Amino acid sequence: MTAYAPDDRVMVSPRYMAGAGDRLADAIGPLIHLFGWPPQHDATTGHVKIDSPDGSMFVDFDPVHPLGQWWTITHHEPYWAVQFSRQTPLEAVAAVTQALPQLLGDTRHAERIPITEMPLDQLAALNDWSVENGALTSPDWCCQFLHTPDADITWRAWHAFFEKQPLAAFTRDAPEALVRNFFAHLATPTAVERGFADVPLSTRYEHSNLITPVRGATINPHVDHALA
């Protein structure tokens, strides 16, 4: 029997075991409110579409997608796409979506929305992930970030408990800056806050030692919600 009620707030680490979370505004709010990207919202389904002002980039959030692909980001000329699943931590999603305006030359708020320049192998080493044969693997072997440079999908985040729903997929020509930002916010062991009911079942019942109560938790001063 679990010690937590469904509406209890808890801390979960590592992030790739925490599920998406409930702070959707962290991923789409800055695009709308700070950068003026016009949204379209279907209140009956929760479907949100956001277009860049120049019409070259699109962010699509579909919480009722039949395959669980909640997020799709596409760019035209050159074409590239990024997809995230329903289990991808919103902190990692937000690290990508918030960086999109800078890719289009809009540097407003760049000091508040950093894009990491640290190479992936150094990010992996910093977070105790191993690097071998194009695969970055978490310390517990539950998560991998796979590089296949000759394939249409050049980067794919795979999770042992969600084999049919990759956490992320980056197609060829997707900017390396987005890949770095995503991995930096996925691989960090820094805990994230969740409602207990939103934590994946595999973490709640098979890895309950990864969950701690918010009350009395010692939180690193650098741990906060993404820019909202």
Backbone as JSON, one array per atom type, in Angstrom:
{
  "sequence": "MTAYAPDDRVMVSPRYMAGAGDRLADAIGPLIHLFGWPPQHDATTGHVKIDSPDGSMFVDFDPVHPLGQWWTITHHEPYWAVQFSRQTPLEAVAAVTQALPQLLGDTRHAERIPITEMPLDQLAALNDWSVENGALTSPDWCCQFLHTPDADITWRAWHAFFEKQPLAAFTRDAPEALVRNFFAHLATPTAVERGFADVPLSTRYEHSNLITPVRGATINPHVDHALA",
  "N": [[0.85, -1.2, 0.0], [0.58, 2.21, -0.85], [2.27, 5.08, 0.53], [1.38, 7.54, -0.15], [-1.19, 9.84, -1.06], [-3.32, 10.27, -3.98], [-3.35, 13.04, -4.68], [-1.16, 14.1, -3.43], [1.86, 16.04, -3.35], [4.99, 15.28, -4.65], [8.56, 14.62, -4.82], [10.58, 13.56, -7.49], [13.24, 11.63, -8.69], [15.52, 9.94, -10.81], [14.81, 12.28, -13.54], [13.8, 11.08, -15.86], [12.25, 9.09, -14.95], [10.02, 10.23, -13.97], [7.72, 10.89, -15.37], [5.45, 12.98, -17.34], [4.35, 15.17, -15.89], [2.5, 18.09, -14.71], [2.75, 20.72, -15.53], [2.05, 22.23, -17.96], [2.06, 24.82, -18.91], [4.69, 25.68, -18.71], [5.9, 24.77, -20.98], [4.54, 25.85, -23.18], [3.65, 28.38, -22.52], [5.68, 30.53, -22.49], [6.19, 30.86, -25.27], [3.8, 31.92, -26.19], [3.22, 34.15, -24.49], [5.58, 35.6, -24.04], [6.85, 35.76, -26.51], [4.95, 36.11, -28.44], [3.78, 34.16, -30.12], [1.13, 33.03, -32.03], [-1.62, 31.16, -30.75], [-3.79, 28.29, -31.29], [-6.57, 26.8, -29.86], [-8.31, 23.96, -28.93], [-10.83, 23.56, -26.9], [-12.35, 21.34, -26.23], [-10.85, 19.04, -26.61], [-8.32, 19.67, -25.71], [-6.34, 20.13, -27.49], [-3.63, 21.94, -28.77], [-2.28, 24.3, -30.98], [0.52, 26.05, -32.09], [2.0, 28.62, -33.88], [4.98, 29.95, -35.28], [5.73, 33.47, -35.62], [6.71, 34.01, -38.23], [5.78, 31.88, -39.66], [7.32, 29.61, -40.11], [7.77, 27.6, -38.31], [6.25, 25.16, -36.21], [4.39, 24.21, -33.36], [2.83, 21.54, -31.9], [0.51, 20.3, -29.69], [-1.02, 17.47, -28.59], [-3.03, 15.93, -26.6], [-4.66, 13.73, -26.89], [-3.66, 12.05, -28.74], [-3.58, 9.08, -30.65], [-1.37, 7.38, -30.54], [0.05, 8.24, -28.43], [1.82, 10.31, -28.88], [2.43, 13.17, -27.81], [3.6, 15.67, -28.35], [4.63, 17.52, -31.16], [7.02, 19.08, -33.02], [7.71, 21.02, -35.77], [9.67, 22.13, -38.55], [10.14, 24.05, -41.48], [11.95, 24.13, -44.52], [15.04, 24.26, -43.92], [13.41, 21.01, -43.7], [12.66, 19.63, -40.6], [11.89, 17.63, -37.71], [10.66, 17.17, -34.37], [9.63, 14.96, -31.87], [7.76, 14.24, -28.91], [6.74, 12.04, -26.29], [3.87, 11.05, -24.27], [5.0, 10.48, -21.82], [7.27, 11.96, -21.55], [9.32, 14.04, -19.63], [8.09, 17.23, -18.72], [9.88, 19.23, -18.16], [12.08, 18.7, -19.79], [10.87, 18.89, -22.28], [10.1, 21.59, -22.25], [12.6, 22.77, -22.23], [13.3, 22.53, -24.85], [11.14, 23.72, -26.35], [11.13, 26.37, -25.38], [13.51, 27.32, -26.37], [13.15, 27.66, -29.06], [12.44, 30.25, -30.29], [14.94, 31.57, -30.28], [16.36, 30.17, -32.18], [15.25, 31.17, -34.44], [16.18, 33.67, -34.5], [15.17, 35.45, -32.64], [16.18, 36.95, -29.95], [15.26, 37.95, -27.6], [14.95, 37.75, -24.11], [16.93, 35.88, -23.93], [18.82, 35.67, -21.96], [17.45, 34.58, -19.91], [16.61, 32.18, -20.81], [18.53, 29.79, -21.23], [20.68, 28.19, -23.64], [22.34, 25.27, -23.7], [25.81, 24.82, -24.28], [27.44, 22.76, -23.85], [29.04, 19.81, -24.91], [27.47, 16.66, -25.82], [28.7, 14.32, -24.83], [30.09, 15.28, -22.64], [27.97, 16.25, -21.1], [26.78, 13.8, -20.55], [28.8, 12.52, -19.01], [28.85, 14.27, -16.84], [26.49, 13.67, -15.6], [26.73, 11.04, -14.93], [26.08, 9.21, -16.91], [26.76, 6.61, -19.25], [28.77, 6.34, -22.24], [28.77, 4.8, -25.29], [29.33, 3.35, -28.41], [27.6, 5.12, -29.85], [25.48, 5.37, -28.11], [24.0, 6.83, -25.3], [23.72, 6.05, -22.02], [21.72, 5.66, -19.14], [22.61, 5.6, -15.61], [21.16, 3.54, -14.32], [20.4, 1.95, -16.39], [17.87, 2.17, -17.42], [17.17, 4.07, -19.27], [18.0, 5.31, -22.5], [19.79, 7.33, -24.84], [19.89, 7.39, -28.1], [22.04, 7.49, -30.91], [21.8, 7.6, -34.33], [23.23, 8.38, -36.96], [22.95, 8.0, -39.74], [20.32, 7.44, -40.23], [16.83, 8.36, -40.74], [15.67, 9.21, -38.37], [17.7, 10.67, -36.22], [18.34, 10.98, -33.55], [17.13, 9.33, -30.7], [15.28, 8.97, -27.78], [14.99, 6.41, -25.57], [13.07, 4.38, -23.38], [13.0, 1.91, -20.89], [10.57, 1.12, -19.75], [8.64, 2.1, -21.37], [8.5, 1.07, -24.05], [7.15, 1.15, -26.5], [6.65, 3.77, -26.91], [8.75, 6.03, -27.62], [10.61, 8.39, -25.7], [11.57, 10.64, -26.98], [12.17, 11.86, -30.29], [14.32, 12.91, -32.77], [14.58, 14.2, -35.94], [16.66, 14.0, -38.91], [18.68, 16.86, -39.46], [17.58, 18.31, -37.39], [18.24, 20.88, -35.09], [21.34, 20.86, -33.38], [21.52, 22.21, -30.99], [19.0, 21.98, -29.82], [18.92, 19.25, -29.31], [20.97, 19.03, -27.41], [19.93, 20.67, -25.34], [17.59, 19.27, -24.67], [18.65, 16.77, -23.76], [20.24, 17.59, -21.61], [18.31, 18.39, -19.76], [16.9, 16.09, -19.4], [18.66, 14.13, -18.44], [19.7, 14.99, -16.01], [20.09, 14.33, -12.52], [18.7, 15.87, -10.77], [15.92, 16.42, -8.77], [12.39, 16.54, -9.61], [9.19, 18.11, -9.21], [6.06, 16.5, -8.73], [2.57, 15.64, -9.0], [1.41, 12.92, -7.13], [-0.32, 11.13, -8.4], [0.33, 11.54, -11.04], [2.75, 10.36, -11.47], [4.47, 7.79, -13.21], [3.19, 4.42, -13.22], [5.1, 2.37, -13.07], [7.17, 3.59, -11.73], [5.94, 4.37, -9.36], [5.26, 1.93, -8.05], [7.21, -0.01, -8.54], [9.62, 1.24, -8.26], [9.61, 2.78, -5.91], [11.4, 3.94, -4.21], [12.47, 6.07, -5.46], [10.93, 8.24, -5.01], [10.13, 11.0, -3.0], [8.7, 12.86, -0.27], [7.42, 16.19, -0.78], [7.23, 17.97, 1.35], [9.5, 19.08, 3.67], [11.59, 18.26, 2.1], [14.93, 18.48, 0.93], [15.83, 20.77, -1.29], [17.72, 21.47, -4.1], [19.04, 24.7, -4.69], [19.05, 25.43, -7.35], [16.99, 24.11, -8.47], [14.05, 24.63, -9.96], [10.87, 25.54, -11.36], [10.53, 25.47, -14.89], [10.91, 28.43, -16.92], [8.02, 30.3, -16.74]],
  "CA": [[0.0, 0.0, 0.0], [1.42, 3.38, -0.96], [2.2, 6.05, 1.62], [0.96, 8.81, -0.71], [-2.51, 9.98, -1.67], [-3.17, 10.69, -5.38], [-3.12, 14.47, -4.85], [0.05, 14.52, -2.73], [2.97, 16.51, -4.17], [6.19, 14.52, -4.34], [9.75, 14.86, -5.62], [11.0, 12.33, -8.18], [14.53, 11.66, -9.36], [15.86, 10.85, -11.92], [13.67, 12.88, -14.24], [13.22, 10.21, -16.88], [11.32, 8.19, -14.28], [9.01, 11.05, -13.3], [6.56, 11.16, -16.2], [5.36, 14.31, -17.93], [4.02, 16.23, -14.96], [1.27, 18.84, -15.0], [3.03, 22.13, -15.77], [2.0, 22.45, -19.41], [2.36, 26.23, -19.2], [6.13, 25.88, -18.84], [6.33, 24.41, -22.33], [3.92, 26.66, -24.23], [3.38, 29.74, -22.07], [6.63, 31.54, -22.97], [6.03, 31.12, -26.71], [2.61, 32.75, -26.39], [3.16, 35.38, -23.71], [6.83, 36.35, -24.15], [7.32, 35.91, -27.89], [3.83, 36.46, -29.3], [3.41, 33.13, -31.1], [-0.33, 32.89, -31.93], [-2.09, 29.8, -30.5], [-5.14, 27.83, -31.55], [-6.87, 25.87, -28.78], [-9.59, 23.25, -28.94], [-11.14, 23.33, -25.48], [-12.99, 20.04, -26.01], [-9.84, 17.98, -26.64], [-7.05, 20.14, -25.17], [-5.38, 20.24, -28.58], [-3.09, 23.29, -28.92], [-1.35, 24.53, -32.07], [1.19, 27.34, -31.98], [2.83, 28.89, -35.05], [5.91, 31.08, -35.16], [5.23, 34.63, -36.37], [7.09, 33.97, -39.64], [5.16, 30.72, -40.29], [8.28, 28.57, -40.48], [7.89, 26.59, -37.26], [4.95, 24.84, -35.63], [4.38, 23.38, -32.16], [1.52, 20.89, -31.82], [0.3, 19.5, -28.48], [-2.24, 16.69, -28.8], [-3.1, 14.98, -25.49], [-5.48, 12.55, -27.21], [-3.04, 11.37, -29.88], [-3.8, 7.64, -30.44], [-0.11, 6.69, -30.28], [0.71, 8.85, -27.28], [2.8, 11.33, -29.29], [1.78, 14.4, -27.36], [4.24, 16.88, -28.86], [5.31, 17.49, -32.45], [7.58, 20.36, -33.44], [8.18, 20.89, -37.15], [10.26, 23.3, -39.18], [10.18, 23.9, -42.93], [13.04, 24.77, -45.29], [14.94, 22.82, -44.17], [12.43, 20.3, -42.89], [13.05, 18.72, -39.51], [10.81, 17.45, -36.75], [10.95, 16.62, -33.04], [8.43, 14.44, -31.23], [7.86, 13.8, -27.53], [5.6, 11.21, -25.92], [3.1, 11.42, -23.08], [5.79, 10.24, -20.62], [8.47, 12.79, -21.57], [9.23, 15.09, -18.6], [7.83, 18.55, -19.29], [11.08, 20.06, -18.02], [12.89, 18.48, -20.99], [10.11, 19.45, -23.4], [10.19, 23.04, -22.16], [13.96, 23.17, -22.6], [13.31, 22.6, -26.31], [10.19, 24.7, -26.89], [11.52, 27.73, -25.01], [14.68, 27.72, -27.16], [12.81, 27.78, -30.48], [12.57, 31.6, -30.84], [16.34, 31.93, -30.51], [16.77, 29.57, -33.45], [14.71, 32.01, -35.5], [16.8, 34.98, -34.4], [14.55, 36.27, -31.61], [17.03, 36.76, -28.78], [14.67, 38.48, -26.38], [14.88, 36.83, -22.96], [17.94, 34.82, -24.07], [19.54, 35.53, -20.69], [16.6, 33.79, -19.01], [16.35, 30.87, -21.43], [19.85, 29.4, -21.73], [20.91, 27.04, -24.51], [23.62, 24.72, -23.28], [26.83, 24.6, -25.31], [28.26, 21.62, -23.45], [28.85, 18.64, -25.78], [26.67, 15.6, -25.23], [29.5, 13.38, -24.04], [30.38, 15.92, -21.36], [26.72, 16.21, -20.34], [26.61, 12.43, -20.07], [29.75, 12.29, -17.93], [28.45, 15.09, -15.71], [25.33, 13.03, -14.95], [27.06, 9.62, -14.72], [25.64, 8.36, -18.0], [27.86, 6.04, -20.01], [28.75, 6.61, -23.68], [29.39, 3.69, -26.01], [28.75, 2.99, -29.7], [26.5, 6.0, -30.22], [24.39, 5.3, -27.13], [24.19, 7.41, -23.99], [22.9, 5.17, -21.2], [21.58, 6.12, -17.77], [23.29, 4.72, -14.65], [20.36, 2.36, -13.98], [20.12, 1.27, -17.65], [16.45, 2.28, -17.78], [16.96, 5.07, -20.31], [19.09, 5.5, -23.44], [19.67, 8.32, -25.89], [20.57, 6.66, -29.17], [22.42, 8.28, -32.08], [21.9, 6.86, -35.58], [23.41, 9.52, -37.88], [22.59, 7.7, -41.12], [18.89, 7.17, -40.32], [15.97, 9.54, -40.77], [15.63, 9.63, -36.96], [19.11, 10.64, -35.85], [18.42, 10.83, -32.09], [15.91, 8.78, -30.13], [15.36, 8.65, -26.36], [14.27, 5.16, -25.33], [12.88, 4.07, -21.96], [12.73, 0.49, -20.75], [9.19, 0.87, -19.34], [7.72, 2.64, -22.38], [9.19, 0.68, -25.27], [6.39, 1.49, -27.7], [6.52, 5.21, -26.98], [10.03, 6.7, -27.33], [10.45, 9.68, -25.04], [11.86, 11.72, -27.91], [12.73, 11.51, -31.59], [14.8, 14.07, -33.51], [14.91, 13.8, -37.3], [17.85, 14.58, -39.52], [18.7, 18.32, -39.57], [17.14, 18.98, -36.16], [19.4, 21.61, -34.55], [22.07, 20.22, -32.28], [21.23, 22.94, -29.75], [17.8, 21.4, -29.22], [19.31, 17.93, -28.81], [21.72, 19.25, -26.17], [19.05, 21.17, -24.29], [16.73, 18.18, -24.24], [19.38, 15.77, -22.98], [20.67, 18.2, -20.36], [17.2, 18.44, -18.81], [16.42, 14.73, -19.19], [19.64, 13.29, -17.77], [20.08, 15.45, -14.69], [19.44, 13.64, -11.4], [17.98, 16.84, -9.95], [14.52, 16.0, -8.62], [11.31, 17.4, -10.1], [7.97, 17.97, -8.44], [4.94, 15.9, -9.43], [1.47, 15.08, -8.26], [1.69, 11.48, -7.06], [-1.13, 10.43, -9.4], [0.92, 11.72, -12.36], [3.98, 9.58, -11.57], [4.18, 6.52, -13.89], [2.95, 3.28, -12.34], [6.34, 1.62, -12.88], [7.96, 4.29, -10.71], [5.2, 4.36, -8.09], [5.15, 0.65, -7.39], [8.42, -0.83, -8.7], [10.79, 2.04, -7.9], [9.09, 3.79, -4.98], [12.51, 4.59, -3.52], [12.83, 7.28, -6.2], [9.94, 9.25, -4.68], [10.22, 11.54, -1.66], [7.68, 13.89, -0.08], [7.86, 17.58, -0.95], [7.37, 18.58, 2.68], [10.75, 18.76, 4.34], [12.62, 17.84, 1.17], [16.03, 19.41, 0.69], [15.81, 21.01, -2.73], [18.83, 22.24, -4.62], [18.56, 26.04, -5.05], [18.94, 25.56, -8.8], [15.81, 23.38, -8.91], [12.82, 25.39, -9.98], [10.1, 25.26, -12.55], [11.0, 26.17, -16.09], [10.36, 29.77, -17.08], [6.58, 30.22, -17.04]],
  "C": [[0.88, 1.24, 0.0], [1.21, 4.34, 0.21], [1.65, 7.38, 1.15], [-0.47, 8.75, -1.23], [-2.34, 10.5, -3.1], [-2.84, 12.17, -5.56], [-1.92, 14.99, -4.06], [1.1, 15.01, -3.73], [4.24, 15.81, -3.7], [7.34, 14.98, -5.22], [10.21, 13.54, -6.21], [12.35, 12.58, -8.85], [14.95, 10.22, -9.64], [14.62, 11.26, -12.72], [13.01, 11.93, -15.23], [12.3, 9.16, -16.29], [10.11, 8.93, -13.73], [7.74, 11.24, -14.09], [6.5, 12.62, -16.61], [5.18, 15.4, -16.88], [2.85, 17.06, -15.46], [1.51, 20.31, -15.33], [3.15, 22.4, -17.27], [2.4, 23.87, -19.78], [3.85, 26.48, -19.35], [6.6, 25.63, -20.27], [5.76, 25.35, -23.39], [3.7, 28.12, -23.83], [4.37, 30.78, -22.58], [6.48, 31.86, -24.46], [4.88, 32.1, -26.95], [2.78, 34.13, -25.75], [4.43, 36.22, -23.81], [7.21, 36.66, -25.58], [6.2, 36.15, -28.89], [3.5, 35.45, -30.38], [1.9, 32.88, -30.96], [-0.77, 31.43, -31.75], [-3.48, 29.56, -31.05], [-5.43, 26.72, -30.54], [-8.25, 25.29, -28.95], [-9.91, 22.85, -27.51], [-11.74, 21.96, -25.23], [-11.96, 18.91, -25.94], [-8.53, 18.38, -25.96], [-5.99, 20.33, -26.22], [-4.95, 21.71, -28.75], [-2.13, 23.31, -30.11], [-0.79, 25.93, -31.94], [2.11, 27.5, -33.19], [3.78, 30.04, -34.75], [5.38, 32.24, -35.99], [5.57, 34.6, -37.85], [6.53, 32.75, -40.37], [6.1, 29.6, -40.66], [8.35, 27.42, -39.49], [6.54, 26.41, -36.58], [5.14, 23.92, -34.42], [2.96, 22.86, -31.99], [1.48, 20.03, -30.56], [-1.04, 18.82, -28.59], [-2.35, 15.63, -27.72], [-3.97, 13.77, -25.74], [-4.92, 11.83, -28.44], [-3.12, 9.85, -29.66], [-2.52, 6.86, -30.13], [0.67, 7.3, -29.12], [1.77, 9.86, -27.63], [2.2, 12.71, -29.0], [2.32, 15.64, -28.07], [4.88, 16.62, -30.23], [5.74, 18.91, -32.8], [8.12, 20.18, -34.85], [8.7, 22.23, -37.65], [10.34, 23.02, -40.68], [11.34, 24.7, -43.52], [14.2, 25.2, -44.38], [13.92, 22.16, -43.25], [13.14, 19.49, -41.81], [11.89, 18.67, -38.51], [11.35, 16.87, -35.45], [9.63, 16.15, -32.45], [8.73, 14.0, -29.81], [6.6, 13.03, -27.17], [4.93, 11.71, -24.65], [3.89, 11.21, -21.79], [7.04, 11.13, -20.56], [8.34, 13.89, -20.52], [9.06, 16.47, -19.23], [9.02, 19.48, -19.14], [11.97, 19.92, -19.25], [12.2, 19.01, -22.23], [10.26, 20.96, -23.41], [11.57, 23.54, -22.53], [14.11, 23.28, -24.11], [12.39, 23.71, -26.81], [10.62, 26.13, -26.58], [12.71, 28.24, -25.82], [14.35, 28.01, -28.61], [12.93, 29.22, -31.0], [14.01, 32.01, -31.12], [16.86, 31.34, -31.81], [16.31, 30.4, -34.63], [15.23, 33.44, -35.41], [16.18, 35.91, -33.39], [15.29, 36.04, -30.3], [16.49, 37.44, -27.52], [14.61, 37.39, -25.31], [15.93, 35.71, -23.05], [18.69, 34.61, -22.77], [18.75, 34.69, -19.71], [16.34, 32.39, -19.54], [17.67, 30.38, -22.04], [19.79, 28.19, -22.66], [22.3, 26.5, -24.18], [24.55, 24.51, -24.47], [27.72, 23.41, -24.97], [28.0, 20.44, -24.37], [28.13, 17.51, -25.05], [27.49, 14.64, -24.39], [29.87, 13.97, -22.68], [29.12, 15.98, -20.49], [26.49, 14.83, -19.76], [27.52, 12.15, -18.88], [29.35, 13.05, -16.67], [27.33, 14.43, -14.91], [25.49, 11.53, -14.79], [26.42, 8.69, -15.73], [26.87, 7.83, -18.74], [27.67, 6.33, -21.5], [29.48, 5.49, -24.39], [28.62, 3.41, -27.28], [27.52, 3.82, -30.06], [25.33, 5.98, -29.27], [24.82, 5.94, -25.83], [23.2, 6.7, -23.07], [22.91, 5.63, -19.75], [22.26, 5.14, -16.81], [22.51, 3.46, -14.3], [19.96, 1.55, -15.21], [18.65, 1.33, -18.06], [16.22, 3.2, -18.97], [18.21, 5.16, -21.19], [18.75, 6.62, -24.41], [20.54, 7.83, -27.03], [20.83, 7.55, -30.37], [22.59, 7.36, -33.29], [22.02, 7.87, -36.71], [22.99, 9.25, -39.31], [21.1, 7.43, -41.31], [18.11, 8.47, -40.39], [15.78, 10.11, -39.37], [17.05, 9.53, -36.44], [19.33, 10.53, -34.34], [17.08, 10.32, -31.58], [16.16, 8.46, -28.65], [14.43, 7.47, -26.09], [14.21, 4.88, -23.84], [12.41, 2.63, -21.83], [11.27, 0.2, -20.43], [8.17, 1.4, -20.34], [8.28, 2.34, -23.77], [8.46, 1.11, -26.54], [6.2, 3.0, -27.88], [7.86, 5.85, -26.63], [9.8, 8.05, -26.68], [10.67, 10.83, -26.0], [12.42, 11.15, -29.2], [13.07, 12.8, -32.33], [15.18, 13.6, -34.92], [16.21, 14.46, -37.75], [17.64, 16.1, -39.68], [18.09, 19.04, -38.38], [18.35, 19.64, -35.51], [20.03, 20.91, -33.35], [21.79, 20.91, -30.95], [20.0, 22.37, -29.04], [18.09, 20.02, -28.63], [20.04, 18.08, -27.47], [20.81, 19.71, -25.04], [18.14, 20.08, -23.76], [17.48, 17.22, -23.33], [19.83, 16.33, -21.64], [19.56, 18.18, -19.32], [16.55, 17.07, -18.59], [17.35, 13.97, -18.26], [19.97, 13.73, -16.35], [19.37, 14.67, -13.58], [18.67, 14.57, -10.49], [16.49, 16.5, -9.94], [13.56, 17.02, -9.19], [10.05, 17.1, -9.29], [6.84, 17.41, -9.31], [3.78, 15.69, -8.46], [1.63, 13.57, -8.27], [0.91, 10.71, -8.12], [-0.54, 10.53, -10.79], [2.22, 10.94, -12.54], [3.67, 8.24, -12.24], [4.05, 5.36, -12.9], [4.24, 2.51, -12.06], [7.24, 2.28, -11.85], [7.27, 4.22, -9.36], [5.34, 3.04, -7.34], [6.39, -0.24, -7.52], [9.67, -0.08, -8.26], [10.37, 3.14, -6.93], [10.19, 4.52, -4.23], [12.96, 5.86, -4.23], [11.94, 8.46, -5.83], [10.12, 9.69, -3.23], [9.16, 12.62, -1.49], [8.25, 15.28, -0.28], [8.12, 18.22, 0.4], [8.66, 18.12, 3.34], [11.85, 18.32, 3.41], [13.68, 18.92, 1.04], [16.16, 19.58, -0.8], [16.98, 21.9, -3.12], [18.33, 23.62, -5.04], [18.4, 26.26, -6.54], [17.71, 24.83, -9.34], [14.62, 24.31, -8.84], [12.08, 25.03, -11.25], [10.71, 26.01, -13.73], [10.31, 27.51, -16.19], [8.91, 29.7, -17.52], [6.08, 31.58, -17.53]]
}
